[in-house]
Amino acid sequence: MIHSLHAGIRLLSTSAALSLLLAAAPQAFAATPADTLVEGFAFDDIITLDPGEAFELSTAEITANSYSKLVMLDPADTSKVVGELADSWTVSDDGLTYTFKLKSGLKFASGNPITAEDVAFSFERAVKLDKSPAFLLTQFGLKGDNVAEKAKASGADTFVFTVDKPYAPSFVLNVLTATVASVVDKKLVMEHAKKVTPSADYKYETDFGNEWMKTGYAGSGAYKVLTWRANEAIIMEANPNFFGEKPKLKRVIYRHMKESSGQRLALENGDIDVARNLEPGDMEAVTKKNGIQLTSAPKGTVYFFSLNQKNKNLAKPEVVEAMKYLVDYDAIGAKLIKGIGEIHQTFLPKGQLGAIDDKPYKLDVAKAKELLAKAGLKDGFTITMDVRNTQPVTGIAESVQQTLAQAGIKMEIIPGDGKQTLTKFRARTHDLYIGQWGSDYFDPNSNAETFAINYDNSDAGTNKTLAWRNAWDVPKEYSDAAKGALLEKDAAKRAAIYEDLQKKLLATSPFVFLFQQTEVAGYSSKLKNFKLGPSFDTNFVYTVSKE
């Protein structure tokens, strides 16, 4: 029965196969199909699959495997950028104009040719949609009324990108490895565009296919997305038009599995090939099982909790400092993140230019009480924290709840899935929010900008950095330093600017940095070439095969 069931799955349509997989009880599963990679993965943070809007860690992995960009990080050396759609590029002597030549014979999954016009449209679309990741491109001076001139095709295979300042070329190229720079199929997207009345959501008379792209697909990556069902599954299938190394497996299925224990049991039973969210205890358990291996990779992902400066108590400098002394970092490191992270108290992750490893804070209730008294809050106050109901953040939130209580601060935990908590954080309606930030591109500015720059602290602000989400009116000195670092071409001097900036934010910012993630996955020994990258958008699956 087992063999005939899975032979049947291989013959079914993808949607029918998914229905069968989801309908079956976990204990009814058997060996996964030989041509399919099945991963257990908590991806409740996904809001949309549109690369012009997506700004979540899980989505970055899906788009990285299904869309292509002009350039990408070299998987063998993340300090280098290599061409993906671009065959070559040049930078003008004044450092303002980047000219990219595309590889020949490129096609989208749809069969439509990839041209420089598609690249230009993708930039224009992202800027005019003006969704969360748009600032990655608008920081170069792109606006709705100039993007068509600043990012344009000068021939079928030539794309010209003009920036507003002579930035370090490595910075510009690193930004272009971000999800928002993914190239979409203009013809296909505009076939699904809707005419709209200009509003706060869409400033133009078209939605640029944004509503369709929430679940639709218009890319050229190794795999094409067939289905995304929120909090259920994502199915991708090999793209026969892919220009690079052909995928080894026909299909990839991500099953939404929130609990570590459920992932461990499914992996041990052969129901899934990979378990992506194992907690320390389950991680240790699978190491004792034959036929299962562990792999890990330090991630440029930092976990933090933030204090919304709209809250009058949290806006007091003494409270900000007190909060940093009300975290039991040692216990969190020893119990909750053992093997999946290490305590890290600054905004730049290890491995990036200018990162420091200062750890001046430890649990000190007496010091925190002294600071609270100085703020006129010696009896404490009441607060809430929005928490994604997955581990380890739930465990960390419970730990913080206990240590805050020792200083008289009553904290209510408000649980929700990733989409709910992120939406509230982005609307600036939280008190405390605990979450993670993964660099959008492998350059220190990705974190420096989001934590240390707030272009407009009003609710109408459009560059919605994490400082903006936290309603933190960043001191001009900090913002000027972060902006100035982009024009510093001497790497050592640039690193020194970031080192100094981290120390200042460590002392005064309304962010409490907790740890840097080490991503760990348990996987079946049947898999070959399964690897985790240094970021979620370098977790490639096209290389994976099965014995």
C-alpha positions as CSV (number, residue, x, y, z in Angstrom):
1,M,0.0,0.0,0.0
2,I,2.8,2.4,0.9
3,H,4.6,2.0,-2.4
4,S,1.5,2.2,-4.5
5,L,0.4,5.3,-2.7
6,H,3.6,7.2,-3.5
7,A,3.8,5.9,-7.0
8,G,0.4,7.4,-7.4
9,I,1.4,10.8,-5.9
10,R,4.1,11.1,-8.6
11,L,1.4,10.6,-11.3
12,L,-1.1,13.0,-9.8
13,S,-1.3,16.7,-10.7
14,T,0.5,19.0,-8.2
15,S,-2.7,20.3,-6.7
16,A,-4.0,16.7,-6.2
17,A,-0.8,15.6,-4.7
18,L,-0.9,18.5,-2.2
19,S,-4.5,17.7,-1.3
20,L,-3.5,14.2,-0.6
21,L,-0.5,15.2,1.5
22,L,-2.5,17.7,3.5
23,A,-5.5,15.4,4.0
24,A,-3.4,12.6,5.4
25,A,-2.8,12.4,9.1
26,P,1.0,12.8,9.9
27,Q,1.2,9.2,11.1
28,A,-0.1,8.0,7.8
29,F,2.8,9.4,5.9
30,A,5.6,7.2,4.5
31,A,8.7,7.8,2.4
32,T,8.6,11.0,0.5
33,P,8.5,10.7,-3.3
34,A,11.9,10.1,-4.9
35,D,11.6,13.2,-7.2
36,T,10.4,15.5,-4.4
37,L,12.1,17.4,-1.6
38,V,9.7,17.9,1.4
39,E,10.7,20.4,4.1
40,G,9.0,21.0,7.4
41,F,9.2,24.8,7.9
42,A,7.4,27.4,10.0
43,F,6.5,30.0,7.4
44,D,3.6,31.8,9.0
45,D,5.4,35.1,8.4
46,I,4.7,35.1,4.7
47,I,2.3,37.8,3.6
48,T,2.8,37.9,-0.1
49,L,5.0,36.2,-2.7
50,D,5.4,39.5,-4.7
51,P,9.1,40.3,-4.7
52,G,8.1,44.0,-5.0
53,E,6.4,43.8,-1.7
54,A,7.7,40.8,0.2
55,F,9.9,41.7,3.2
56,E,9.8,38.5,5.3
57,L,12.6,36.0,6.0
58,S,10.6,32.9,4.8
59,T,9.6,34.7,1.6
60,A,13.2,35.5,0.8
61,E,14.0,31.8,0.6
62,I,11.1,31.2,-1.7
63,T,11.8,34.1,-4.1
64,A,15.5,33.3,-4.1
65,N,14.7,29.9,-5.5
66,S,12.1,31.1,-8.0
67,Y,13.3,34.5,-9.2
68,S,16.5,35.8,-10.7
69,K,18.2,39.1,-10.3
70,L,20.9,41.0,-12.2
71,V,23.5,39.9,-9.7
72,M,23.8,37.6,-6.7
73,L,26.1,36.7,-3.9
74,D,28.8,34.2,-4.9
75,P,27.6,31.1,-3.0
76,A,31.3,30.1,-2.5
77,D,32.4,33.5,-1.2
78,T,29.7,35.9,0.1
79,S,32.2,38.8,0.0
80,K,31.9,38.7,-3.8
81,V,29.0,39.6,-6.1
82,V,28.7,37.6,-9.4
83,G,26.4,38.0,-12.4
84,E,23.1,36.1,-12.5
85,L,21.1,37.6,-15.4
86,A,23.9,40.0,-16.0
87,D,26.8,38.8,-18.1
88,S,29.0,41.8,-17.2
89,W,28.7,45.4,-15.9
90,T,30.7,48.6,-15.9
91,V,30.7,51.7,-13.6
92,S,31.3,55.2,-15.0
93,D,34.3,57.2,-13.9
94,D,32.1,59.5,-11.8
95,G,30.6,56.5,-10.0
96,L,27.0,57.3,-10.9
97,T,26.1,55.1,-13.8
98,Y,26.1,51.3,-13.8
99,T,25.6,49.6,-17.2
100,F,24.6,45.9,-17.2
101,K,24.8,43.6,-20.2
102,L,22.4,40.6,-20.0
103,K,23.3,37.1,-20.9
104,S,21.8,36.0,-24.2
105,G,18.9,33.6,-24.8
106,L,17.3,34.1,-21.4
107,K,13.7,33.1,-20.8
108,F,11.1,33.4,-18.0
109,A,9.3,30.3,-16.9
110,S,6.4,31.5,-19.0
111,G,8.6,31.2,-22.1
112,N,8.7,35.0,-22.6
113,P,12.2,36.3,-23.4
114,I,14.0,38.2,-20.6
115,T,15.0,41.7,-21.8
116,A,16.5,44.8,-20.3
117,E,12.9,46.2,-20.5
118,D,11.8,43.6,-18.0
119,V,14.6,44.7,-15.7
120,A,13.7,48.4,-16.0
121,F,10.0,47.5,-15.4
122,S,10.9,45.6,-12.3
123,F,12.7,48.6,-10.8
124,E,9.9,51.0,-11.8
125,R,7.3,48.7,-10.5
126,A,9.0,48.3,-7.1
127,V,9.5,52.1,-6.7
128,K,6.0,53.0,-7.8
129,L,4.3,50.3,-5.6
130,D,6.2,51.9,-2.7
131,K,5.8,48.9,-0.4
132,S,8.0,48.0,2.5
133,P,11.2,47.1,0.6
134,A,11.0,50.0,-1.9
135,F,13.4,52.1,0.2
136,L,16.2,49.8,-0.8
137,L,16.0,51.3,-4.3
138,T,14.7,54.8,-3.5
139,Q,17.8,55.3,-1.3
140,F,19.7,55.8,-4.6
141,G,17.5,58.8,-5.5
142,L,14.8,56.8,-7.4
143,K,11.3,58.3,-7.3
144,G,8.1,57.6,-9.1
145,D,8.7,60.6,-11.4
146,N,12.3,59.8,-12.3
147,V,12.6,56.0,-12.1
148,A,11.9,55.6,-15.8
149,E,14.9,57.7,-16.7
150,K,17.2,56.5,-13.9
151,A,16.6,52.8,-14.4
152,K,16.1,52.2,-18.1
153,A,16.8,49.8,-21.0
154,S,19.1,51.3,-23.7
155,G,18.8,48.2,-25.8
156,A,17.3,44.7,-25.6
157,D,20.3,43.4,-23.6
158,T,21.5,46.6,-21.9
159,F,20.2,48.0,-18.6
160,V,21.4,51.4,-17.3
161,F,21.1,52.4,-13.7
162,T,22.0,55.9,-12.5
163,V,22.4,56.6,-8.8
164,D,22.4,60.0,-7.1
165,K,25.8,59.8,-5.3
166,P,29.2,58.1,-5.9
167,Y,28.6,55.2,-3.5
168,A,31.1,52.5,-2.9
169,P,30.3,50.1,-5.9
170,S,30.3,47.1,-3.6
171,F,27.4,48.7,-1.7
172,V,25.3,49.3,-4.8
173,L,25.9,45.8,-6.1
174,N,25.1,44.2,-2.7
175,V,21.8,46.1,-2.6
176,L,20.9,44.6,-6.1
177,T,21.2,41.1,-4.6
178,A,18.1,41.9,-2.4
179,T,14.7,40.4,-3.1
180,V,13.2,43.7,-4.2
181,A,15.6,43.7,-7.2
182,S,14.2,40.4,-8.6
183,V,13.3,40.6,-12.2
184,V,9.7,39.9,-13.1
185,D,8.0,39.1,-16.4
186,K,6.5,42.4,-17.5
187,K,4.2,40.9,-20.1
188,L,2.7,38.3,-17.8
189,V,2.5,40.7,-14.8
190,M,0.7,43.4,-16.8
191,E,-1.8,40.9,-18.2
192,H,-2.9,40.5,-14.5
193,A,-2.7,44.2,-13.6
194,K,-5.9,45.9,-12.3
195,K,-7.0,49.4,-12.9
196,V,-7.4,51.2,-9.6
197,T,-8.3,54.6,-8.2
198,P,-5.2,56.2,-6.8
199,S,-5.1,55.9,-3.0
200,A,-2.8,55.4,-0.1
201,D,-2.3,51.8,-1.2
202,Y,-1.6,52.6,-4.9
203,K,-0.5,56.0,-6.1
204,Y,-1.1,55.2,-9.7
205,E,-4.0,54.0,-11.8
206,T,-2.7,50.4,-11.8
207,D,-1.8,48.0,-9.1
208,F,1.1,46.7,-11.4
209,G,-0.3,43.1,-10.9
210,N,0.3,43.4,-7.1
211,E,-2.9,41.6,-6.1
212,W,-2.3,38.8,-8.5
213,M,1.3,38.5,-7.5
214,K,0.4,37.8,-3.9
215,T,0.0,34.2,-5.0
216,G,0.9,34.4,-8.6
217,Y,4.3,33.7,-10.2
218,A,6.2,35.6,-12.9
219,G,9.9,34.7,-12.5
220,S,12.8,32.8,-14.1
221,G,14.4,31.0,-11.2
222,A,15.4,27.3,-10.9
223,Y,11.9,26.5,-9.6
224,K,8.6,28.0,-10.4
225,V,6.0,28.5,-7.7
226,L,2.8,26.6,-8.3
227,T,0.9,27.0,-5.1
228,W,1.1,28.9,-1.8
229,R,-1.6,28.2,0.8
230,A,-1.0,30.4,3.8
231,N,0.0,28.3,6.9
232,E,-0.4,25.1,4.8
233,A,2.1,24.5,2.0
234,I,4.2,26.0,-0.8
235,I,4.8,23.9,-3.9
236,M,7.5,24.6,-6.4
237,E,8.3,22.7,-9.6
238,A,11.5,22.7,-11.7
239,N,11.5,25.4,-14.3
240,P,12.4,23.9,-17.7
241,N,13.5,27.3,-19.0
242,F,16.0,27.9,-16.2
243,F,19.3,29.2,-17.7
244,G,21.5,28.0,-14.9
245,E,22.3,24.6,-13.4
246,K,19.2,22.4,-13.8
247,P,17.4,21.4,-10.6
248,K,18.1,17.8,-9.5
249,L,14.6,17.2,-8.2
250,K,11.3,17.8,-10.0
251,R,9.4,19.3,-7.1
252,V,10.0,21.0,-3.7
253,I,7.2,21.1,-1.1
254,Y,7.4,23.2,2.1
255,R,4.9,22.0,4.7
256,H,4.0,24.6,7.3
257,M,4.9,22.9,10.6
258,K,5.1,25.2,13.6
259,E,6.2,22.9,16.4
260,S,9.7,21.6,16.7
261,S,8.5,18.3,18.1
262,G,6.2,17.7,15.2
263,Q,9.0,18.4,12.7
264,R,11.3,16.0,14.6
265,L,8.7,13.2,14.6
266,A,7.9,13.7,10.9
267,L,11.6,13.6,10.1
268,E,12.2,10.4,12.1
269,N,9.1,8.8,10.4
270,G,10.3,9.8,6.9
271,D,7.3,12.0,6.4
272,I,9.6,14.9,5.6
273,D,13.1,15.1,4.3
274,V,14.2,18.2,6.2
275,A,13.2,19.7,9.6
276,R,14.0,23.4,9.6
277,N,12.9,24.7,13.1
278,L,14.3,22.3,15.6
279,E,14.7,23.5,19.1
280,P,17.8,22.5,21.2
281,G,16.1,19.4,22.8
282,D,14.8,18.0,19.5
283,M,18.0,18.8,17.8
284,E,19.9,16.7,20.3
285,A,17.3,13.9,19.9
286,V,17.7,13.5,16.2
287,T,21.5,13.3,16.4
288,K,20.9,9.9,18.0
289,K,18.8,8.5,15.1
290,N,20.3,6.5,12.3
291,G,19.7,8.0,8.8
292,I,19.5,11.6,10.0
293,Q,22.1,14.3,9.8
294,L,22.4,17.8,11.1
295,T,23.8,20.8,9.3
296,S,24.1,24.4,10.5
297,A,25.2,27.8,9.2
298,P,25.7,31.1,11.1
299,K,23.1,33.5,9.8
300,G,23.3,37.2,9.5
301,T,20.1,37.3,11.5
302,V,19.8,39.1,14.8
303,Y,17.0,38.7,17.3
304,F,15.9,41.7,19.3
305,F,13.0,43.3,21.2
306,S,12.0,46.9,20.6
307,L,10.4,49.6,22.7
308,N,7.8,51.7,20.9
309,Q,8.7,55.3,21.6
310,K,5.1,56.3,21.3
311,N,4.6,54.8,24.7
312,K,5.5,57.6,27.1
313,N,7.0,55.2,29.7
314,L,9.1,53.4,27.1
315,A,10.3,56.7,25.7
316,K,12.2,57.6,28.9
317,P,15.9,57.1,28.5
318,E,16.2,55.5,31.9
319,V,13.6,52.9,31.0
320,V,15.3,52.1,27.8
321,E,18.5,51.5,29.7
322,A,16.7,49.5,32.5
323,M,15.2,47.1,29.9
324,K,18.7,46.1,28.8
325,Y,19.5,45.1,32.4
326,L,16.3,43.1,32.7
327,V,17.2,40.2,30.4
328,D,18.8,37.0,31.7
329,Y,21.2,36.7,28.8
330,D,23.1,33.8,30.4
331,A,20.0,31.7,30.9
332,I,18.7,32.4,27.4
333,G,22.1,31.4,26.0
334,A,22.4,28.2,28.0
335,K,18.9,26.9,27.7
336,L,16.8,28.5,24.9
337,I,19.2,29.0,22.1
338,K,21.9,26.4,22.8
339,G,23.1,25.2,19.4
340,I,20.8,27.6,17.4
341,G,22.4,30.9,18.3
342,E,24.8,32.9,20.5
343,I,24.2,36.0,22.6
344,H,24.9,39.1,20.6
345,Q,24.1,42.6,21.8
346,T,24.9,44.8,18.7
347,F,23.0,45.5,15.5
348,L,25.7,44.2,13.1
349,P,26.0,40.4,12.9
350,K,29.4,38.7,13.1
351,G,30.9,38.3,9.7
352,Q,29.9,41.7,8.4
353,L,32.3,44.7,7.9
354,G,32.7,46.6,11.2
355,A,30.9,44.1,13.4
356,I,31.8,44.2,17.1
357,D,31.2,41.7,19.9
358,D,30.6,44.0,22.8
359,K,28.4,42.5,25.5
360,P,28.1,45.1,28.3
361,Y,24.7,44.0,29.6
362,K,23.8,41.2,32.0
363,L,20.8,40.7,34.3
364,D,21.0,43.3,37.1
365,V,17.7,43.9,38.7
366,A,19.1,46.3,41.3
367,K,20.6,48.5,38.6
368,A,17.3,48.4,36.6
369,K,15.3,49.4,39.7
370,E,17.6,52.3,40.3
371,L,17.1,53.5,36.7
372,L,13.3,53.1,36.9
373,A,13.2,55.1,40.1
374,K,15.2,57.9,38.4
375,A,12.5,57.8,35.6
376,G,9.8,58.3,38.3
377,L,8.6,54.7,37.9
378,K,9.9,53.1,41.1
379,D,6.6,51.0,41.3
380,G,6.9,49.8,37.7
381,F,4.2,49.9,35.0
382,T,2.2,47.6,32.8
383,I,3.2,46.7,29.3
384,T,2.4,44.3,26.5
385,M,4.7,42.3,24.1
386,D,3.6,41.0,20.7
387,V,5.2,37.6,20.3
388,R,5.2,35.2,17.3
389,N,3.9,31.9,18.8
390,T,7.0,29.9,17.7
391,Q,10.1,28.9,19.5
392,P,12.6,30.2,20.6
393,V,10.9,33.6,20.7
394,T,8.0,32.5,23.0
395,G,10.4,31.0,25.5
396,I,12.5,34.2,25.4
397,A,9.4,36.4,25.9
398,E,8.4,34.3,28.9
399,S,11.9,34.6,30.4
400,V,11.8,38.4,29.9
401,Q,8.3,38.5,31.4
402,Q,9.8,36.9,34.6
403,T,12.8,39.2,34.8
404,L,10.8,42.4,34.2
405,A,8.4,41.3,37.0
406,Q,11.4,41.3,39.4
407,A,11.6,45.1,38.8
408,G,7.9,45.6,39.1
409,I,7.1,45.7,35.4
410,K,4.0,43.7,34.5
411,M,4.3,42.4,30.9
412,E,1.4,40.7,29.1
413,I,2.4,38.4,26.2
414,I,0.1,38.8,23.2
415,P,0.7,35.8,21.0
416,G,0.1,35.7,17.2
417,D,1.4,34.2,14.1
418,G,4.2,35.8,12.2
419,K,1.9,37.8,9.9
420,Q,-0.2,39.2,12.8
421,T,2.7,40.3,14.9
422,L,4.7,41.8,11.9
423,T,1.6,43.7,10.7
424,K,1.1,45.2,14.1
425,F,4.8,46.1,14.4
426,R,4.8,47.7,10.9
427,A,1.7,49.8,12.0
428,R,3.6,51.1,15.1
429,T,0.8,49.9,17.4
430,H,2.9,47.6,19.6
431,D,4.4,48.3,23.0
432,L,7.2,45.8,22.9
433,Y,7.8,43.6,19.9
434,I,10.2,40.6,19.8
435,G,11.4,39.5,16.4
436,Q,14.3,38.9,14.1
437,W,16.0,40.9,11.4
438,G,17.9,39.4,8.5
439,S,20.1,41.6,6.4
440,D,18.5,42.4,3.0
441,Y,21.9,42.3,1.4
442,F,25.4,41.4,2.6
443,D,26.6,44.9,3.5
444,P,26.6,46.6,6.9
445,N,24.3,49.4,5.6
446,S,21.4,47.0,5.5
447,N,21.3,46.9,9.3
448,A,22.8,50.4,9.9
449,E,20.1,52.0,7.9
450,T,17.2,50.2,9.4
451,F,18.2,50.5,13.0
452,A,19.9,54.0,12.9
453,I,18.0,56.0,10.3
454,N,14.5,57.4,10.4
455,Y,13.8,59.6,7.5
456,D,10.4,60.8,8.6
457,N,9.1,59.9,12.1
458,S,5.5,60.9,11.3
459,D,2.9,58.2,10.7
460,A,2.9,59.3,7.1
461,G,6.6,58.4,6.7
462,T,7.3,56.2,3.7
463,N,10.8,54.8,4.4
464,K,9.6,52.4,7.1
465,T,12.9,51.3,8.7
466,L,12.9,49.5,12.0
467,A,13.7,52.8,13.7
468,W,10.5,54.3,12.1
469,R,8.4,51.2,13.1
470,N,9.7,51.9,16.7
471,A,8.8,55.6,16.4
472,W,12.4,56.4,17.3
473,D,13.4,59.9,16.2
474,V,17.1,59.0,15.7
475,P,19.7,61.6,16.7
476,K,21.0,63.4,13.6
477,E,24.6,62.4,14.5
478,Y,23.7,58.7,14.2
479,S,21.9,59.1,10.9
480,D,24.6,61.3,9.4
481,A,27.3,58.7,10.4
482,A,25.3,55.8,8.8
483,K,24.8,57.9,5.6
484,G,28.4,59.0,5.5
485,A,29.7,55.5,5.7
486,L,28.2,54.8,2.3
487,L,30.5,57.2,0.6
488,E,33.6,56.0,2.4
489,K,35.6,53.9,-0.1
490,D,38.4,53.0,2.4
491,A,37.2,49.7,4.0
492,A,39.0,50.2,7.3
493,K,37.7,53.8,7.8
494,R,34.2,52.6,6.8
495,A,34.4,49.8,9.4
496,A,35.5,52.2,12.1
497,I,32.3,54.3,11.5
498,Y,30.1,51.2,12.0
499,E,32.0,50.2,15.1
500,D,31.4,53.6,16.7
501,L,27.8,53.6,15.6
502,Q,27.1,50.2,17.2
503,K,28.5,51.4,20.5
504,K,26.3,54.5,20.5
505,L,23.1,52.5,19.7
506,L,24.0,49.8,22.2
507,A,23.9,52.5,24.9
508,T,20.9,54.6,23.8
509,S,18.7,52.9,21.2
510,P,15.3,51.5,22.1
511,F,16.4,48.1,20.8
512,V,17.5,45.3,23.0
513,F,19.6,43.0,21.0
514,L,19.5,39.4,22.2
515,F,21.3,36.9,19.9
516,Q,22.6,36.1,16.5
517,Q,21.0,33.0,14.9
518,T,22.7,29.8,13.9
519,E,20.3,28.1,11.5
520,V,20.2,24.3,12.1
521,A,18.4,21.7,10.0
522,G,17.9,18.0,10.5
523,Y,17.8,16.1,7.2
524,S,17.5,12.6,5.8
525,S,20.8,10.9,4.9
526,K,19.2,10.2,1.5
527,L,19.7,13.8,0.5
528,K,22.8,14.9,-1.3
529,N,24.2,18.5,-1.4
530,F,21.6,19.9,1.1
531,K,23.1,23.1,2.6
532,L,22.1,26.1,4.5
533,G,23.5,29.5,3.3
534,P,24.6,32.6,5.3
535,S,21.2,34.1,4.7
536,F,17.7,32.9,4.0
537,D,18.0,34.0,0.4
538,T,21.0,31.8,-0.1
539,N,19.2,28.6,1.1
540,F,19.2,27.2,-2.5
541,V,17.5,23.9,-3.2
542,Y,18.4,23.3,-6.9
543,T,21.5,21.4,-6.0
544,V,19.7,18.9,-3.8
545,S,19.3,15.3,-5.0
546,K,18.1,12.0,-3.4
547,E,19.7,8.6,-3.4
